[in-house]
Amino acid sequence: MPMCLMKKLFPTHPDYYRQGDHIIGAILSQVVSMLDLESFQQPPHPWYIKYFMLVPKNYQHVLALVFAINKINQDPELLPNVTLGFRIYESFFSPRKTYESSFTLLSTRYLMIPNYNCDTKDKLSAVFGGLGSETSIQMATILGIYKIPQISYGSFHAMLSDKFQFPSVYRMVPNEIPQSLGLVRLMQHFQWTWIGLIASDDDSGEKFVQTLKPMLTRNSICVAFTERAPQVPSSSMLHSSITQTKAEVIVVYGDTDSLLGLKLFLHINYQTAPIGKVWITTAQWDFTSNIALNKWTLKPFHGALSFAVHTEEVPGFRDFLRTLNPYQPQGDIFIQRFWHTVFNCSVLYSSLTIKDGRNCSGKEELASLPGSDFEMKMSGQSYSIYNGVYAVAHALHALYSSKSKKEATGKGHLLELQNIQPWELAPSFFENVQFNNSAGDKVYFDENGESSAGYDILNWIVFPNDSFIRVKVGHMDPQAPVGQEFTINEAAIVWNSRFNQTVPRSVCTDSCRPGYARTVREGEPLCCYNCAPCPEGTISNQTDADHCDRCPEDQYPNRDQDKCIPKIMNFLSYEEPLGFVLASFALLFSLLTALVLGMFITHRDTPIVRANNRELSYVLLLSLLLCFLCSLVFIGQPGRVTCLLRQTAFGVIFSVSVSSVLAKTITVVLAFKATKPGTSMKKWLGRRLASSIVVSCSLFQVGICAVWLGTDPPFPDLDMKSEAGHILLQCNEGSNAAFYCVLGYMGFLAIVSFTVAFLARKLPDTFNEAKFITFSMLVFCSVWVSFIPTYLSTKGKHMVAVEIFSILASSAGLLGCIFIPKCYIIVLRPDLNTREQLVRKSKSGTQEL
């Protein structure tokens, strides 16, 4: 019997068929079997409604393939004079049915006899399938033997990228690596460092975990838990991990079948204790599938983010959907069951009836269906099928063009183009396919036979009636320029209602605020840490700082130690109270000294002025006047000149003052000695001795200062460390040894003066100036002995203030102790300022001695 006549005797299960010069086969998955088809030697008829239920969302896959072929056949430029047809079979999510359909596609229609095909036109050129990895691999095992191009539209399994094992498989889905990288970028953007991870319990899930975890670790993101989703629906296994974790973000990897257990757990838990988490799903899982079929709620996924194969709105597809009518199937064996399922109506003249139900009118609107049943926009899988059909058409077109050129230059007669074999398409023409589809996307395959498409990031908004919308909020495009691969529109995201529309925080430990730094917890992940305050003098100006940093030298930490602020320039100025008071006293004492000097000059011929060596008194008063005035050099911002003058001027002027006091004391002693009979002391009396003492003692100090200025002079300096928050603008003395030599020499002169004056304290009243000098030197020495420890224990402007006070106090001591008693006599007791009074007191004093 001719084989072609056996079709009626050995029928196979039905298909959706359209004749064409080239046939595109498809094994799609949209019907769930309620029976174990593998256990039947002769399974029941697949359309017996009692045993099979439709997954209505997947019917769009069929429509996308039909729509693409219709558009290609209407295109006068793509495959002119060549018609594409199709044969679409159902896999029933069953390995057995997948194998059967694969062999059926290799045979004459209605006969499953491989290696035999008596059809003259319907040449199989490529096959689409399957939805899942298992189906795709089963098909590839059979079709690969015949080198028939297989277009996988839903499988991400890495095995299918192995060109050595599956050289004829091309995937319309992108590689998973950009998706994993997009997950990491998403975590980084929202600063989620503590996440949960749920993966399917299969090889794909294991590979995903092994790929993603190192990427997360390298970017300081920790995994709170890793669970395998059971393939058999179960809620107990996931309960503790999901409900007890602090992680607010959970990443889920797997396909629709492998994650049924997780979906059931969320449905059951929502009825009792809703879990408000941010679910991030990968492109493999469409969690809306089977929702309507099983009456499971979508509310747990409100605010979820999902990665999906990039899609665009395809022109004309919505209009095509509006033309569908179950009473005009045009060979579509799926439409009536779909219509019956989604609209819950009876299809006339068929077994698809509902008892006491309404009849389908055929005018029902697909746009009125909830998204869990059907969507008017192409899903990612449908978009992949659409692009895949066009890829096959462009490969055929390129093959036809190549054959035509060879024939035109060779044998010179027309080629029977229908004799083109499917193995000629792969890999030469498929790998070179590159075109822009009607939505404007560029479509081509990479070196691994994978689509170049990227991933969209979708935000799921679920309404109280379980209807939903998906909003595109981001994109992960591996072909974009560096730095622009990942984009996210944070403002467009609607979060789970638990978070009150604020960006959720998913961290093991609350972030360390600025001013604190992270410290490691022993035995815990790096994302779990303690927050320690920054040590004194350091800051951290960012959240979750790993360490604290010191401020630049001209800045210091604020009170919260979260930023550096400029240090305040600190020096003794006239504007501040301390500087103003010291300057006022300096001027007051200067004025007082000038008055005393004026008084002495006015009364220069009176006995009391002449008796106390008026020339030395003038020198001493002038030097004291300069001492008071030189203290003003210490006030104000230090400069190069003021630093040079401060200590040297003070040292020289004070040396003149003290040497003048010393000269006065020696003069008093010598004057008394000269009054004794037979003494030779008279020759030492006179102006020459006093001048010599003042000049020589002063010149020695001048020499010390000259050496100091010539070797290591004082200079302006900034002390940024001594006082927190301030820069001490001061004069660096250069040589501390020289500075203390100046002070030491003045101290030496003061001690000598004190000693001589002390020994001469009992001289006659006429010359009783020695008593006042003794007391003045006692004051002077007390001030400067106190000055040394106080000076060394202070810094900055207070150190300067101590020195000014010492200058004023010691100078005032000399002025008050030596000259005030004389001023008292001159002004208030002029009766004592006579020669007779001085002579009388002199004789009286001599008799006492």
WOZILIN-V193568 format. One record per backbone hydrogen bond with DSSP energy under -0.5 kcal/mol. NH is the residue of the N-H (numbers start at 0). CO is the residue of the C=O. If there is no record, write none. Layout:
BEGIN
nh = [NH,NH]
co = [CO,CO]
END
This chain:
BEGIN
nh = [4,5,6,8,9,15,16,17,20,21,22,23,24,24,25,26,27,27,29,31,32,32,33,36,38,39,47,48,50,51,52,54,55,57,58,59,60,61,62,63,64,65,66,67,68,69,70,71,72,73,74,75,78,81,84,85,86,87,88,88,90,93,97,98,99,100,101,102,103,104,105,106,107,110,112,115,122,122,123,124,125,126,127,128,135,136,137,138,139,140,141,141,142,143,144,145,145,146,147,148,148,149,150,151,151,152,153,159,160,161,162,165,168,169,170,171,178,179,180,181,182,183,184,185,186,187,188,189,190,190,191,192,192,193,194,195,196,197,198,199,200,201,205,206,207,208,209,210,211,212,213,214,215,216,217,218,218,219,220,221,223,223,224,226,228,228,232,237,238,239,241,242,243,244,248,249,250,251,252,255,258,259,260,262,263,264,265,266,267,268,269,270,270,271,271,272,275,276,277,278,279,280,280,281,284,285,286,288,290,291,293,294,295,300,301,302,303,304,305,306,307,309,314,316,319,320,321,322,322,323,327,331,332,337,338,339,340,341,342,343,344,345,346,347,349,352,356,359,365,367,368,372,373,382,383,384,385,386,387,388,389,390,391,392,393,394,395,396,397,398,399,400,401,402,403,404,405,406,407,408,409,409,411,416,418,419,423,424,425,428,429,430,432,434,436,436,439,442,444,445,448,450,450,451,454,455,456,457,457,458,459,459,460,460,461,462,465,468,470,470,471,472,472,473,474,475,476,477,479,483,486,488,489,491,492,494,498,499,500,501,505,508,512,514,515,516,517,518,520,521,523,527,528,529,531,531,533,537,538,539,543,544,544,548,550,554,555,557,560,564,566,567,569,570,572,579,580,581,582,583,584,585,586,587,588,589,590,591,592,593,594,595,596,597,598,599,600,601,602,603,605,609,610,611,611,612,616,617,618,619,620,621,622,623,624,625,626,627,628,629,630,631,632,633,634,635,642,643,644,645,646,647,648,649,649,650,651,652,653,654,655,656,657,658,659,660,661,662,663,664,665,666,667,668,669,670,671,672,673,674,674,675,678,682,683,684,684,689,690,691,692,693,694,695,696,697,698,699,700,701,702,703,704,705,706,707,708,709,710,711,714,716,718,718,719,725,726,727,727,728,728,729,729,731,731,732,734,734,735,738,739,740,741,742,743,744,745,746,747,748,749,750,751,752,753,754,755,756,757,758,759,760,762,766,767,769,770,771,772,773,774,775,776,777,778,779,780,781,782,783,784,785,786,787,788,789,790,791,792,793,797,798,798,799,800,801,802,803,804,805,806,807,808,809,810,811,812,813,814,815,816,817,818,818,819,819,822,823,824,825,826,827,828,828,831,832,833,837,838,839,840,841,842,843,844,845,846,847,848]
co = [1,2,3,5,5,87,14,85,82,82,122,84,22,125,86,127,25,88,27,52,30,91,50,34,35,36,44,46,47,47,31,29,53,54,55,56,57,57,58,59,60,61,62,63,64,65,66,67,68,69,71,73,76,78,21,17,23,15,25,86,27,90,93,94,95,96,97,98,99,100,101,103,115,107,110,112,20,120,121,22,22,148,24,150,131,132,133,134,135,136,137,138,138,139,141,141,142,143,142,124,146,167,126,149,169,150,129,156,157,158,160,161,165,149,448,151,174,175,176,177,178,179,180,181,182,183,184,185,186,187,186,190,505,505,221,248,224,250,226,252,228,199,201,202,203,204,205,206,207,208,209,210,211,212,213,214,215,216,215,192,194,221,194,196,198,226,230,234,234,235,237,238,239,240,193,277,195,279,197,283,254,256,229,258,259,260,261,262,263,264,265,266,267,267,268,268,273,274,247,276,249,278,304,251,281,283,284,285,287,287,289,290,290,297,298,459,300,278,457,280,455,453,312,313,315,316,317,318,319,320,324,328,330,333,334,335,336,337,338,339,339,357,351,345,346,350,353,345,363,364,365,369,369,378,379,380,381,382,383,384,385,386,387,388,389,390,391,392,393,394,395,396,397,398,399,400,401,402,403,404,405,406,406,414,415,416,420,421,421,424,424,426,429,442,434,440,436,434,432,449,445,170,172,443,475,307,473,305,455,470,303,457,458,468,459,466,462,460,458,468,469,456,470,456,486,454,484,475,476,480,474,472,487,488,489,492,495,496,495,498,503,526,510,539,512,531,544,529,527,519,520,524,526,518,516,529,514,534,548,560,511,515,541,538,536,551,564,562,557,555,553,724,726,568,570,575,576,577,578,579,580,581,582,583,584,585,586,587,588,589,590,591,592,593,594,595,596,597,598,600,602,605,606,607,608,609,612,613,614,615,616,617,618,619,620,621,622,623,624,625,626,628,629,630,631,571,638,639,640,641,642,643,644,644,645,646,647,648,649,650,651,652,653,654,655,656,657,658,659,660,661,662,663,664,665,666,667,668,669,670,671,672,675,679,680,680,681,685,686,687,688,689,690,691,692,693,694,695,696,697,698,699,700,701,702,703,704,705,706,707,731,729,716,727,717,722,567,718,725,569,726,716,727,714,729,730,711,732,733,734,735,736,737,738,739,740,741,742,743,744,745,746,747,748,749,750,751,752,753,754,755,757,759,763,764,766,767,767,768,769,770,771,772,773,774,775,776,777,778,779,780,781,782,783,784,785,786,787,788,790,794,794,795,795,796,797,798,799,800,801,802,803,804,805,806,807,808,809,810,811,812,813,813,814,814,815,818,819,820,821,822,823,823,824,828,829,831,833,834,835,836,837,838,839,840,841,842,843,844]
END
